[in-house]
Amino acid sequence: MTVSHLVRYTVNIGLLLITLIIAFPFIWMLIGSIQSLENVRSLSFSFDGLQFSNFYDAWNGAPFGRYFFNSFLIAVTVSIIQLVINIFAAYAFARLSFKGKNVLFIIVLSTMMIPAQAIFIPNFIIISGLNWYNTYFALIIPFCASAFGIFLIRQAFLQVPKEIEESAILEGANHLQIIYHMMIPLAKPTIITCILLCFISQYSDLFWPLIVTNSEDMRTVQVGLSSFMNDEGGSGPQWHILMAASTMVIMPLVILFIMAQKYIMKGVPGAK
């Protein structure tokens, strides 16, 4: 065995171990979702008496139908609005010439340096002042634009040869036609990646929905999971039900990722 083969095998084994470490919580969640509470607490697994009823108990343990509706409504709406705003802003920064463009772009990028926790209180004050507390406006409007999305799509637009755009202008195309017929198709992998990242971010958000809503009708799936952390009858959290609920919540993201995987790999710089 040569040194190169030894190095390659060592790297592969190391990557396999890292993958197993990363995947273990997810695997244990799947296992625990069909086990009894006693097995979960003792970190054991048994094929006898697999409890698929955990999913039924989880679904009926909280109004998950409403939670899923809210989460999907918010995630889809924010993704669509953010996509439109990000595309137009990215096109302006990538292709248009106007006074102060570089300064505005630096300001947009600088917002990425601000921790999200630092603006929660100002956003909450604004939401309260507009009487949007416990409404869909509070859950959607603050996330309708993304500096990261603008930057990523702008970089994709910059890769489009200017000659193609100039030929379209000579043919009489306006900016909207260029964006729709040229920029979006050529930057499709990056745009799909931005949509997916936005959807995952909104679907997985816990803290913001928790502080701007106070009724079951407005809660999301992430907030709903916390209902299984209560100490019921002094027996402690119902971990098997919580894992079943977590499995139900995470499955839409897994399916979405599998469906969009090829676009994500094309949209990530350096990926093949």
N, C-alpha and C positions, 0 to 999 in steps of 0.2 A: 504494500500500500504506500503510495507516494504521499509527500507532505501536503500537496494540494488536495488530494482525496481526504486526508485526515482532517484538514481544515474545513472542507465542505461538510463532512459528516458532523463535525463538532458544531458548526454553525446551524445545521439543520436540527440537531438535537436540542440546541439552545432555543431555537425558534419554536420547536414543538413544546418545550417546557413552558415558555412564556405564553404560548397560545392556550395551553391547558390552565395555567394560572388565571389568565384573563377570562376564560370561558367557564371556570368552575362555578362562580356564583350563579350564572345563568343555568348551568346544568343542574345545580342543586335546587334551584327554584322549580325547574320542571319536575325533578324527582319529588320534591316536597309537596308539590301541588296535588299529587295522587296518593299521599301517605297520610297516616293518622297523625294526630297531634303528638302522641307519645313518641312515634318514630322520628318526627321532625326534631323534637326536643332532645332526643338521645342520639341524633345524627346517625340513625340507622335506616336501612332500607329493607323492605319485605315485599315479596310478590304475593303473599297471602293477604287477601282482603284489600286490594287496591281501591282507594276511595275516589272514584271519578265523580262522586256526588259532591266533592268539594267545590267543583265549578258551579254546580247548581246552588249550593249554599252561598257561595260568594256573590253570584248574580242577584240572589234574593236578599242578601244581607245588607244591601244598599241599593238605591235607585240607579243602578249602572246604566240602564237604558238612557236616562236623562243625562248622566255624566258623559257617556259616549257621544250623544248628540251635541252637547255643548263643546266638548273637546274638538270634534271634527268640524263643527261650524266655525269655531274660532280659528283653528289651524288652517282650514281651507280659505276662509275669508282673508286672513292676514297674508297668506301666501300669494293669493291673487293680487291684492292691493299692492303688496310689497314688490311683486314681480313687475307690475306696470310702472311704478315709481322708479324702481331701480334701473329698469331698462332705459327709460327716458333720461334719467340723470346720467347714467353711464355713457349713453350716446352723446349727450351734450359735452361731457368732460373728455370724451375720446375723439370726437370729430368736429365739434363746433369751435369757433374762435370768438371769444367775447372778453370784454374787459373784466379783469379780476378772476379769471377762470382758475388760475393756479392757486390763488389765495383761498378761494372757495373750496377747492379740492383738498387743500391742506386742512381747512377747518373740518371738512367731512371726515377725513382720516383721523384727525385728532380726537374725535368723539369715540373712536375705538379704544383710546387709551384710558377712558373714564370707566371705572368699575361700575357695573350695573347697580350694585348696592348703594352707590353714592347718589343715585338719582331717584331712588324709590320714594323717598319722602317728598321731594319737589313734585314728582308725578302724582303722588297720592293727594297732595294739597290741590293741585290743578283739577284732578278728577272730582274731588269733593266740591270744589268751587263751581264746577260745571253741573253739579247734581247728577253725575254719572255713576255714583257709587252703586254697586250691585246691579249693573247693567252690562250689556254686551259692548257698549261703547268703551267702557273702562278696560275691557279685556282685549279689545281690537285696536283702537286708535293709537295708543302709545307705541305700537310695533309696526306701523304701516310703512316704515322705511328702514333700511339697514345700510350702514356705512360699509360693512364688509361685503354685502351683496353688490353695492354700487362699485366698489373697488374691483371685485372679482369679475363682474360682467364688463367693466371698462377695459380690463386687461385682455379679455377675450375679443372685444371689439377692436382693440389696437392691433390684433393679429390679422385682421382682415385687410388685404392689400388695398391701398387707396385707389389703385388703378380701376378696380372693379366699381368702387363708389363713384369715381369720376366719370366712367363710361355710363353709369346709370343716370347721373345728373345730365349728361349730354343728351340722353334719350328723353329727358323731360321728367324724370322721377323726382318727387319731393322727399322731404326727410321722413315722413311717415311711411312712404312706400319703400324707401331704402331700409328703414328699420324692420319692417314686416317681411319684405321679400328677400333681404340680403343678410342683415346683421343677425336676426334671430335664428334663421336656419343654419348659418355658419357657426354660431356660438351656442348651438343647441345643447351639447353636453354640459357646458358651464352653467347655462340657464337652468337646466334640469337639476343639476347639483345644488344650485342656490335654492330652488323650490323645495327640494328634499330637506336641506338643512333648516330652512325656515319652518317647514311643517313639523319636523322633529322637535325643534326648539319650542314651538308653541304648544305642541301636544304634550311635551314632557314638563312644561313649566308648572311649578308647584307654588312658589312663594307669592308671586303676583296675584294669581286667582284667590289665594288664601286670604290676602289682606284687602282685596277690593270687592269681595262678595261675602254675604252672610246668610244666604238661603240655599236650600238644597237644589232649587230650580236653576241656580246659576253656577253651581259647583262643577268642576271638571273631574276627569278620572283620577288624576294625581291626588287631588284633595280627597276624593272618595276612598282611596286606598288607606288613608289615615284612620278611617272609621274602624278598621280591623285591628288597630293598635290599642284599642281600649281594653281595660282589664275587666272582662265579663265574668261576673260571679266570683271574683277573686282568683280565677284560674290563670290569669295572665293573658297576653295577646294570643289570638287564635292564628298561630303561625301557618298552619296548613291551609286555612282559608285565605290568609293574606297572600300566600304563594300562588294559590289558584287564581286569585284576583289579579295579581301581578302578571301572571302568564297571559291572562285575557287581555290585559292592557298593553302588553309589549308586543303581542302577535301582529297587530296591524303595522307596526313599524318594521318588524322582520319581513313581512310580506312585501311591504313597500320597498324596502331595501333590495330584496331579491329581484323584484321587477325592474328596478332602476339601476341595478349594479353596473351594467355595461356603460351607461351614460356617466355614472359617477366616476368610474375609472378613466374615462376619456376626459372628464372635466377637471380632474386633479392634476396640476402641473407635475410632470415627471413620472406619472403613472403610465403603465402600458396595458 
